[in-house]
Amino acid sequence: MKLHTFALACALIAPAAWAAEPTAESLVSSRCATCHGAEGHATSPIFPSLAGQNREYLVKQMQDFKSKKRVSETMAPQVADLSDEAIAALADFFAARKARTHRVSDADLVPVGRYIYTKGNSWSGVPACTTCHGENAAGSTNLPRLAGQNSRYLLAQLKDFNQRIRNNDNEAMHLVASRLTELEAKAVADYLSQLP
């Protein structure tokens, strides 16, 4: 009789426990959409677009925000109580969305950005960005997709790398960011933002 009562209690409690884990859609709606958009397209150029971003990279960034290895007063509370499963589900959700491109304000900078991105600047020691982020700026499992990202967000990240504010990722970015001129950084960011 006691075994039957225990089994019945487990059967009643289990569905409630399963329902406690929020879906990616509900998390996006309640936590992410205000800044990153319902489909991963940033609502402001100061926020990153997450649509089409590499799954493993998203997982790493959320884990880094959670552990405070990557510092953000905005993101830390958003991920603080997320389980590894919820983080993976969010990464899957955003990685499956289609990225968008952006129009640039100065089309004359795009060829300069393309040149720096594909060839670097041998005079200042800036390596070609394609070396790590790939010819089409799709990144890899460990490196972010840059194609279609907001130019203003990319510039802010380069500044953070240059000032060592952002230090949870590849240290090579500290060197790269410190060697880019403001014009080169703007040109590369604009070039990347208009890529499909």
C-alpha positions as CSV (number, residue, x, y, z in Angstrom):
1,M,0.0,0.0,0.0
2,K,2.8,2.4,0.9
3,L,4.6,1.7,-2.4
4,H,1.3,2.4,-4.3
5,T,0.9,5.7,-2.4
6,F,4.5,6.7,-3.1
7,A,4.1,5.9,-6.8
8,L,0.9,7.9,-6.9
9,A,2.5,10.9,-5.2
10,C,5.4,10.8,-7.7
11,A,3.0,10.6,-10.6
12,L,1.3,13.8,-9.3
13,I,4.5,15.7,-8.5
14,A,6.5,14.8,-11.6
15,P,4.4,16.7,-14.2
16,A,4.6,19.8,-12.0
17,A,8.3,19.5,-11.8
18,W,8.6,19.0,-15.6
19,A,6.4,22.1,-16.2
20,A,8.7,24.2,-14.0
21,E,11.5,24.2,-16.7
22,P,10.5,27.1,-19.0
23,T,10.6,26.7,-22.7
24,A,13.0,28.6,-24.9
25,E,10.0,30.5,-26.4
26,S,8.8,31.6,-22.9
27,L,12.3,32.7,-21.9
28,V,12.7,34.7,-25.1
29,S,9.3,36.3,-24.5
30,S,9.9,37.1,-20.8
31,R,13.6,37.9,-20.8
32,C,15.3,38.3,-24.2
33,A,12.9,39.9,-26.6
34,T,13.1,43.4,-25.1
35,C,16.7,43.8,-26.1
36,H,17.4,41.0,-28.6
37,G,14.0,40.8,-30.3
38,A,11.5,38.0,-30.5
39,E,13.4,36.4,-33.3
40,G,16.9,37.4,-32.3
41,H,17.1,40.7,-34.2
42,A,18.2,43.4,-31.8
43,T,15.7,46.1,-30.9
44,S,18.5,48.7,-30.7
45,P,22.0,48.9,-32.4
46,I,23.6,48.9,-29.0
47,F,22.4,45.3,-28.4
48,P,23.7,42.2,-30.3
49,S,21.6,40.4,-32.7
50,L,21.5,36.7,-31.8
51,A,19.7,35.3,-34.8
52,G,21.9,32.9,-36.7
53,Q,24.6,33.1,-34.1
54,N,26.7,30.0,-33.5
55,R,25.1,27.7,-30.9
56,E,28.2,26.8,-28.9
57,Y,29.3,30.5,-28.9
58,L,25.9,31.5,-27.4
59,V,26.2,28.8,-24.8
60,K,29.6,30.0,-23.8
61,Q,28.6,33.6,-23.6
62,M,25.5,32.8,-21.4
63,Q,27.7,30.6,-19.1
64,D,30.3,33.4,-18.9
65,F,27.6,35.9,-18.0
66,K,26.3,33.5,-15.4
67,S,29.7,32.9,-13.8
68,K,30.6,36.6,-14.2
69,K,33.6,35.8,-16.3
70,R,32.0,38.2,-18.8
71,V,30.8,41.2,-16.9
72,S,27.4,42.8,-17.6
73,E,25.0,44.3,-15.1
74,T,22.2,43.7,-17.7
75,M,22.9,40.1,-18.6
76,A,24.0,38.7,-15.2
77,P,20.5,38.7,-13.6
78,Q,18.9,37.4,-16.9
79,V,20.9,34.2,-16.8
80,A,21.6,33.8,-13.1
81,D,18.9,31.2,-12.5
82,L,19.0,29.4,-15.9
83,S,19.9,25.8,-15.9
84,D,22.3,24.3,-18.4
85,E,19.3,22.9,-20.3
86,A,17.6,26.3,-20.5
87,I,20.8,27.9,-21.8
88,A,21.2,25.2,-24.4
89,A,17.5,25.6,-25.4
90,L,18.0,29.4,-25.8
91,A,21.1,28.8,-27.9
92,D,19.3,26.4,-30.1
93,F,16.4,28.8,-30.5
94,F,18.6,31.8,-31.6
95,A,21.0,29.7,-33.7
96,A,18.0,28.4,-35.8
97,R,16.8,32.0,-36.6
98,K,17.8,33.8,-39.8
99,A,20.2,36.7,-39.4
100,R,19.4,40.0,-41.1
101,T,21.7,42.5,-42.9
102,H,21.9,46.2,-42.2
103,R,22.2,49.2,-44.4
104,V,25.3,51.3,-43.8
105,S,25.4,55.1,-43.6
106,D,28.7,55.5,-45.6
107,A,28.9,53.0,-48.5
108,D,32.4,54.3,-49.4
109,L,33.7,52.7,-46.2
110,V,32.5,49.2,-47.1
111,P,35.5,48.5,-49.5
112,V,37.9,49.7,-46.9
113,G,36.2,47.4,-44.3
114,R,36.3,44.5,-46.8
115,Y,40.0,45.0,-47.4
116,I,40.9,45.1,-43.7
117,Y,38.6,42.1,-43.0
118,T,40.1,39.9,-45.8
119,K,43.7,41.2,-45.9
120,G,44.4,43.0,-42.6
121,N,46.9,45.8,-42.4
122,S,50.5,44.7,-42.7
123,W,51.7,48.2,-41.8
124,S,50.1,48.2,-38.4
125,G,50.2,44.5,-37.8
126,V,46.4,43.9,-38.0
127,P,45.8,40.3,-39.2
128,A,43.1,39.5,-41.6
129,C,39.8,38.8,-39.7
130,T,39.1,35.9,-42.1
131,T,41.9,34.0,-40.3
132,C,39.6,33.4,-37.4
133,H,36.1,34.4,-38.4
134,G,36.1,32.9,-41.9
135,E,35.6,34.3,-45.4
136,N,31.9,34.9,-44.9
137,A,32.2,36.1,-41.3
138,A,30.2,33.1,-40.1
139,G,32.7,32.3,-37.3
140,S,33.0,28.9,-35.8
141,T,31.8,26.9,-32.8
142,N,34.1,29.0,-30.6
143,L,34.0,32.3,-32.4
144,P,31.0,34.5,-33.1
145,R,29.2,35.0,-36.4
146,L,29.9,38.7,-37.3
147,A,28.0,38.9,-40.5
148,G,24.8,40.9,-40.2
149,Q,25.7,42.1,-36.7
150,N,24.9,45.8,-35.8
151,S,27.8,48.0,-36.7
152,R,27.4,50.1,-33.5
153,Y,27.4,47.0,-31.3
154,L,30.6,45.7,-33.1
155,L,32.3,49.0,-32.5
156,A,31.4,48.9,-28.8
157,Q,32.9,45.4,-28.6
158,L,36.1,46.4,-30.3
159,K,36.4,49.3,-27.9
160,D,35.8,46.9,-24.9
161,F,38.5,44.5,-26.2
162,N,40.9,47.4,-26.7
163,Q,40.3,48.7,-23.2
164,R,40.5,45.1,-21.8
165,I,36.9,45.5,-20.4
166,R,35.9,42.4,-22.3
167,N,38.4,39.6,-21.5
168,N,36.4,36.4,-21.6
169,D,37.3,35.6,-25.1
170,N,40.2,35.2,-27.4
171,E,43.1,37.4,-26.2
172,A,44.1,38.0,-29.8
173,M,41.2,40.4,-30.0
174,H,42.9,42.7,-27.5
175,L,45.9,43.1,-29.9
176,V,43.7,43.4,-33.0
177,A,41.5,46.0,-31.4
178,S,44.4,48.0,-30.1
179,R,45.9,48.3,-33.6
180,L,42.8,49.3,-35.5
181,T,42.4,53.0,-36.2
182,E,38.9,54.4,-35.6
183,L,38.3,54.6,-39.3
184,E,39.4,51.0,-39.8
185,A,37.2,49.8,-37.0
186,K,34.2,51.7,-38.4
187,A,34.9,50.4,-41.9
188,V,35.1,46.8,-40.7
189,A,32.0,47.1,-38.6
190,D,30.0,48.6,-41.5
191,Y,31.3,45.9,-43.9
192,L,30.3,43.1,-41.5
193,S,26.8,44.6,-40.7
194,Q,25.8,44.5,-44.4
195,L,27.0,40.9,-45.0
196,P,24.3,38.3,-45.4
